[in-house]
Amino acid sequence: QNARELDPDSPEAALELGELLCKADRSKAALDITESLSTISRLDKARMLLISGWAKRQLGELDTAEKLLLEATKLDPKSARALFELGKVYQAKQQNDKAMQTYHKALTIIFD
């Protein structure tokens, strides 16, 4: 938060804070950050979508989370975290085959 206060226009500080907030299960705070963020690069946009999808999943908004995470994986197909979160969405929706395939993709990226 200190880095964000020093440079409120820094996407890197905002994205780091957003991920930390999701890890701490503070979804609404993470969404506040992503909604106010104007990203520049394709990878920053993918990360912003990841954080938004992750937070929406935590809030139980599974359809919205799925849409955001699918968009994130299109922009950054090597994002293991986005694939992992997408797998959690599928698992929550009881789409176990899709969940297993998505988790497998995430593990392949991690261990490749």
QUIHU-V583943 format. One record per backbone hydrogen bond with DSSP energy under -1.0 kcal/mol. NH is the residue of the N-H (numbers start at 1). CO is the residue of the C=O. If there is no record, write none. Layout:
# QUIHU-V583943
nh,co
NH,CO
NH,CO
This chain:
# QUIHU-V583943
nh,co
5,1
6,2
7,3
10,7
14,10
15,11
16,12
17,13
18,14
19,15
20,16
21,17
22,18
23,19
24,20
25,22
26,21
30,26
31,27
32,28
33,29
34,30
35,31
36,32
45,41
46,42
47,43
48,44
49,45
50,46
51,47
52,48
53,49
54,50
55,51
56,52
57,53
58,54
59,55
60,57
61,56
62,60
65,61
66,62
67,63
68,64
69,65
70,66
71,67
72,68
73,69
74,70
75,71
76,72
79,76
80,78
83,79
84,80
85,81
86,82
87,83
88,84
89,85
90,86
91,87
92,88
93,89
94,91
95,90
99,95
100,96
101,97
102,98
103,99
104,100
105,101
106,102
107,103
108,104
109,105
110,106
111,107
